[in-house]
Amino acid sequence: MQPITVFSLQPWAEKMLHDHQCLMLALKPPIPPVCYKPGDEDLSIRTWTVRIRAEWIIKDGLRHMLLFTGDEETALLLEAAFLPGQQRSLNDERRRAFVSGLFTALGW
């Protein structure tokens, strides 16, 4: 298995992994924009799931939790968490992308 996206776990999810060694997360799949008129067929949104399994290793006397999944493609939809040192460059990149998109939309 390959490493999955780094993400933050809510305290309840971390407790679930410690207690049961597994967790299932529900994700909404990306939905393309559509025109919907009353009377059209139902556009109900189904969910995708990511099953996560926890395993522990002990290194230098400390217990570390490692997470694994067999749902690699769906796991890529999890919102990534970034380290504090990465946040500034990430914010700069988002600003540049926003300004570029704005200028393109305005025809500048």
C-alpha positions in Angstrom: 0.0 0.0 0.0 1.1 3.6 -0.6 0.8 6.4 1.9 -2.5 8.2 1.9 -3.3 11.9 2.2 -2.2 13.5 5.5 -5.4 14.7 7.3 -6.5 15.8 10.7 -8.6 13.4 12.8 -11.4 14.7 15.0 -11.0 13.5 18.6 -14.0 11.1 18.3 -12.4 9.5 15.2 -9.1 9.0 16.9 -10.8 7.4 19.9 -12.7 5.1 17.5 -9.4 4.0 15.9 -7.8 3.4 19.3 -10.8 1.4 20.6 -11.7 -0.6 17.4 -8.7 -0.3 15.1 -11.0 0.7 12.2 -13.1 3.6 11.0 -15.3 4.3 8.0 -15.6 7.9 6.8 -18.4 9.0 4.4 -17.5 11.5 1.6 -19.7 13.3 -0.9 -18.4 12.6 -4.5 -17.7 15.7 -6.7 -20.8 16.7 -8.4 -20.7 18.4 -11.8 -22.8 21.5 -12.2 -26.2 20.8 -13.7 -29.4 22.7 -14.4 -32.2 21.4 -12.3 -35.8 22.2 -12.9 -38.7 21.2 -10.6 -40.1 17.9 -11.9 -36.7 16.6 -13.1 -35.6 13.2 -11.8 -34.2 13.2 -8.3 -30.6 14.3 -8.1 -30.0 12.6 -4.7 -26.4 12.6 -3.7 -25.0 9.3 -2.7 -21.9 9.0 -0.5 -18.6 7.2 -1.0 -16.8 5.6 1.9 -13.2 5.3 3.0 -12.4 2.5 5.3 -9.4 3.2 7.5 -7.5 0.7 9.5 -5.1 1.6 12.3 -1.8 -0.2 13.2 0.7 0.8 15.8 4.5 0.7 15.9 6.8 1.4 18.8 9.8 3.5 18.0 12.2 4.9 20.6 9.7 3.8 23.3 6.9 5.9 21.8 3.7 4.3 20.3 2.8 5.7 16.9 -0.4 5.1 15.0 -0.2 4.4 11.3 -3.4 4.5 9.2 -4.0 2.3 6.1 -6.8 2.0 3.6 -7.6 -0.2 0.6 -9.8 2.7 -0.8 -6.8 4.6 -2.3 -8.7 6.6 -4.9 -11.5 7.7 -2.7 -9.1 8.6 0.1 -7.6 11.2 -2.2 -10.8 13.1 -1.7 -10.1 13.6 2.0 -9.2 17.2 2.8 -5.5 17.4 3.3 -4.0 18.8 6.4 -0.8 20.8 6.2 2.0 21.4 8.6 2.4 24.9 10.0 5.6 25.4 7.9 3.7 24.6 4.7 0.8 26.9 5.4 2.4 30.1 4.2 3.4 28.8 0.8 0.0 27.1 0.4 -1.8 30.4 1.2 0.4 32.3 -1.3 -0.4 29.7 -4.0 -4.1 30.0 -3.3 -3.9 33.8 -3.5 -2.0 33.6 -6.9 -4.6 31.2 -8.2 -7.5 33.4 -7.1 -6.0 36.5 -8.7 -5.2 34.7 -11.9 -8.8 33.3 -12.1 -10.2 36.8 -11.3 -8.1 38.5 -14.0 -9.1 35.8 -16.5 -12.8 36.2 -15.7 -12.5 39.9 -16.1 -10.6 39.5 -19.4 -7.5 41.3 -18.2 
